[in-house]
């Protein structure tokens, strides 16, 4: 007599349904990793990016010492929320470590306290740290502009790095400018638009 396999044995060996594949693919694409350092500055999630050795970790450490919160260093796990917002977190939230040249690996929660760490943060602003020589070839009136992150557009700003510049203070200023920008206010008080109009008139007159 032929014995029919049970439902459980069939289901364990049966290939996944085609209808399930887009769901699994979307779940895999929803979480990605990016190279950078993530902090929360005055409630605003900031992703610091830039080439290796430019000072991302040191800038984040200085921001934490100023009272802001640390999320992740070196590699940030990025996911897209259902509302379209981008979130960033570390791979081991229970061990929020940062590596600083000359000091080694520091556990932020042990050094600065548990309140200095955030498990996850919305990636509201991307701050790209660029070498000063690269900045010289770019438009000095860049301001806040959209950048691509995990397949979505988020606000971004570029900051040139050179000796003597206080990057933590500049990142704080970028966050405050972004918050004004998001509320519909002009961080420059109209100066930027006025200067751009003057430059445009000058180009037309040539």
Buried (B, 14 or more C-beta within 10 A) or exposed (E): EEEEEEEEEEEEEEEEEEEEEEEEEEEEEBEBEBEBBBBBBEEBBBBBBBBEEBBBBBBBBBBBEEEBBBBBBBBBBBBBEEEEBBBBBBEEBEEBBBEEEEEEEBEBBEBBEEEBBBEBBBBBBBBBBBEEEEBEEEEEEEBBEEBEBBEBEBBBBBBBBEEEEEBBEBBBBBBBBBBBBEEEEEBBEEEEEEEEEEEEEEEEEE
